[in-house]
Amino acid sequence: MVKNLYAFLVGINNYQAPVPRLSGCTNDIGAFENYLRGRTAKDQFNLQLLKLVDEQASRQAVIDGFRKHLCQAGKDDVALFYYSGHGSQENAPEEFWAVEPDHKDETLVCYDSRQLDGWDLADKELAYLIHEVAAKNPHMVVILDCCHSGSGTRDVTLETSVRWAPADQRERSVDSFLFSREVPGASRGVDTNAQPVDWKDLPEGRHILIAACRDDETAKEYYADEKPWGALSYFLRSTLESANGPLTYRDLYKQVQSRVRSNLYNQSPQLEASQTEDLDLPFLGGALLPRPENFTLSFDGNDWMLDAGSIYGIPAPLGNETTQLVVFPLDAQANDLLDISKALGQVEVVQVFPQASRLRVLDFEPDPTKTYKAVVVTLPLPLLEVKLEGDASALQIIREAMQVSAPGGKPSMYIQEMQATPRLRLLAKDGAYTITYPGEDRPLVNRLYGFDPETAQKVIQRLEHIARWMRTMELQNPGSRLPLEAVQMSILRDGTELGPNEMVFDYKFRNGRWEQPLYSLRLRNQTSEMLYCAVLGLYESFSIDVVVGKPPVRLGPGEEFNAQKFLSIPEEVWQQGIAERQDVLKLIVSTDDFDAHLLTQGRLDTERTSVPTQRGLVRKNSLNRLMSQVQTRESSDTPEGQSLSDWTTFQAVLRIKKPLDSRAVPRTGEALSLGAGVTLDAHPDLVAQARLGSMPPASRGTEGPGLPVVFVSWL
C-alpha cells in the first residue's frame, strides 16, 4: 500500500504594517516544494501538498491547513508542517501565568495576526493542532524558520533580515484561543461543571521539531545564490541536496547546526522530539529518494541535459563561473570514473532547473542516441557580493579601487558590488569605512578612516581576504558519492563525545594562572575504502590554518585517528576585554591524496604569501585544483592527466570562553589598543560595559605600528 506525505508549507514575506516585511520566506518554501516534488519516492509515497504564501496565510487558513489537510494523515503516513516567517510574543492570559513565568506566550505571526480582530497563533494553539494531527499516529515533523522567543533586542524597521516581530501588547482573553471551547473548563464563557484546567496538562502530540534558533536568539536571513533565504531553510535544504543517502534527524541536525553556526553570528538551530527515540528515524520517515550514484546526460531533441538540478545540489551559473563535468561511456566502471584520461570530453552547465540542468558540450561530439555518465570536476566560485552604502564620493573611490585591484590593473577577482542580495555591507560614514553583515551594525573588523585611494585599497584587500575565507567555509561537493560523514569527526572532552550544542570550552584559573582548554579530536573512517583527511581551523581573525593533516591523514576502512589540541583566546585580544571567540573546524575527506595548505591564509591585514605545496600534488587531482582556485582564482580549465578525486566536507563549531578579570578591563579614560582584525564595538561582552570616548577622526584613525587607539568610559 502506497503511503502519503502530507506537506503543509507556509511562507510570509509581505506582512501588513506594523509587522516588518521579510525577503526570503517564499523562497524557502518554494525551493522546499521543488525538493519534495523531485525527491519524494513516488512508488512508496504520494505527495499531498498544501502551500500558503503571503495574504493566503491568514490565521484561519493556517488552522484549516492543520485540520483539513494534515489531519488526513494516518498511521504510516508522514505529516510535515513547515513555517517560514516571523515569530513573536504576546501577553499571556492570567490563566497561563502558572506555566509562563514571564507572562508571555511565544507565537507564529500570521498574515492578518496584527489586524484589529486578529491574533498570532500561540505556542499552545500550535501544540493543540499538533495533538489533533497526531491522533491517527502519523510520522509528524514540524520545521519553524522563525524567532520563537521574542527576545530580539534590536530595533525593527519596516523591512528586516531578522525573523522577529515586536511583541503584541494587547491583552488577550483565554476565550480567544482556538481550543477554549474544546478543553473542559478552559473557557470562562462555557457553562460547565468540569474542573478548572491545569494548563501544564494540555494534550501533546508525538512529533519532531526542527527550530531555527534557541529561545534567546534571533533567526536570520542569509544571502546565497543571488537570493535571500532563511538561514535554517538554506542550510537544511543544501544539506539534504548534498546527502548521498538518507539522513537520520540526529545526523541532519548535526550537519545543519554546524553550517548555520559557522556562517552566522549567534544562531543555533534546535532539534527536539516528544519521544527521544524518534531522533534516530530517517528524515520524513524515509519518504525521500537518495541522490543517484552518478549523474547521467542525454539528448532531449533540442539540448543535452543532465538528470540532476538544484534539488541534487547543482549550483546555478554565476557570472563567468559554472559547474563543469567530464563525460564517460554509460558502461564505465567505478574505477574508470576516477581517471580523466578515460573521459570522452567535457560539458558545462548553462541553466539549472529543479530536477535537471541544460548543458553545453565543450570538446567532443556525443552521439544523440546514447546516454552517458557524468562526474563533476569544477564548481562555480562566484564573486562575493558587497552592498555599498553611505557617502557617495567615498563609495566612488571604492568602486574605482575595485576595478583595478587584480594583477594587471583588472577588476577584483573576489568581490563585486550588488545591492539586492549582498553577503557583506560596506558603509562609508563619519569619515570611516565599516565592513558588516547586511542588516547589522556590528563591524567585522576595525574601521578604516580616511576617504582616499590608499585607504580604499586597504578596504578592498580586507574584503577580498574575507571573501576567500567565506568561500573556504562554504566549500562542499554536491556531486560526491561519499556519505556526508564518510569520516566521522568527533570532539571529546575528558573522553566524552560532545554534541553540537556542548562544544563550549572554558579557561580555568589554577595556581595563579589561566589554563587553556584542551579537547580531543577523533576521526573515524566509516566507509569500506581508503580515505585521506585534513582538518582546517577557520578563525575569527579570518585566518585559516591546517589543524590536522600535514600531510593528510590516511585512514583505511574502520580506522581511527586521535589527537589532542589546545584552544586559546590570544592574550592581546583578551586584554582588550574580549572574553569569547569561535573556531570552526572544517574536515575535508578525499579518495585521493591532497594538499590542505592550498587553502591556508594569514590573519586579516597580513600580506599574502605563496603557499608551499607538496611536490606534484597541485595539478594531480581535481580537489587540489579547486582549492588552488579558492585562493588564486586561476582558470578552471581541467588539465590533462588530472585525476578525479571524490571528496566531501564536514565542520564543527567550538566556542572558547575566558572570564574577564581586573587585568582585562581598562579604566575610565584609559587608552585601549585594538589589533588588526579586532574592533571594540564588535564584541557585546565589552560593549555592554563600556562606550567609546569622543575622539577626532584623525586621532581615531591613527594606525602607528598597525594599532588604532580608542578611549573607554564606563556606563
Order of alpha helices (4+ residues) and beta strands (2+ residues): beta-alpha-beta-alpha-beta-beta-beta-beta-alpha-beta-beta-beta-beta-alpha-alpha-beta-beta-beta-beta-beta-beta-beta-beta-alpha-beta-beta-beta-beta-alpha-beta-beta-beta-beta-beta-beta-beta-beta-beta-alpha-beta-alpha-beta-beta-alpha-beta-alpha-beta
